[in-house]
Amino acid sequence: MKASGLDAGFQTAKRARAAAVITPQDPFFATLNTQIAELGLKHRLPTMTGEPGGVEVGVLIRYGPNIPDLWLSPAEHVVWQDVQVLSD
């Protein structure tokens, strides 16, 4: 879907009596948080995204993992194991 098709998508969701519009955590949607929030208000549909920064620009709810934390967690585990091995 192209970004220009978002308005048509919201219109279709409204006609179909969708309860909300949910966008996944994806680079495509990351750049469209503001437009998604505005279209949600325009069409009176609650919006939810997995993208960080969505709530700050008007998306109603953000639900998803914190990607930087996901990268840090395994690194902390590896470092901790190395510390234990060195201290034995």
N, C-alpha and C positions, 0 to 999 in steps of 0.2 A: 504494500500500500504506500502511496506517495503521501507526503505531508499535506498536499492540497486536498486529499480525499478525507481528511479528518472531519470536516464539517458535514460532509455527506454521511459519514459513519455515525456521527452524533444524531443527525436527523433520522436516520434509519433506526437507531436505538430508541429514540423518543417515540417514533411511530409504533415500534414493536412493544412499547411500554416496558422497556428495560428498567430494572430497579437501580442500576448504576453502570458506570463505565469503568472497567479495570484494565490498566495497561501493565504489561510485564516489565521487569527490569531488563532493559535492552538499550544498546547505544542509540537506536533509532528514536525511541521515545524519550531518551535523556535530553535531547535537544528540543523537545516539544512540550515540556512541562507547562510553560506559560500558556501556550495555545490550548492545550488540553484543559487547563483550569478555566480559561476564558470560555471555551465552548461548553464546559460543564455548567457554568453559570448561565450562559445564554440559553441553553436547552433545559435548564433546571434538572440536571442529572448529577447526582453525587459522583465524584471521581476518586479513584484509588490507583496508586502507582507503586511500583517497586523502586523507583528512582529516587536517590537522594536529591534534596533540593525542591522536590515537588510541593511539599507543604508550604515552604517559604514563598512560593509564587501563587498559591491559591488552590492547589489540589487538596481535597478534603482529608485524605488519609494516605499515609505511606506505610507499607508493610513489606519488609524484605530484609535480607541479610545486609550487614555492613561489610562490604567487600574488603576494605583494608584490614578489618579485623580477621577475616577469613585467611588472609595471607600471613598475618602476624602469628596466629595461633599455632600453625605447624612449625614456624620458625622458632617460636619460644620453646616448643616441645623438643626440638632437635638440640637447641642450645642447652636446655636443662639436662638432657641425657648426657651430653658431652661433659657437663660440669660434674655429674655424678660419676662418670667413668674416670675422670681425672682425679677425683677425690678419693677413690678406693685404694 
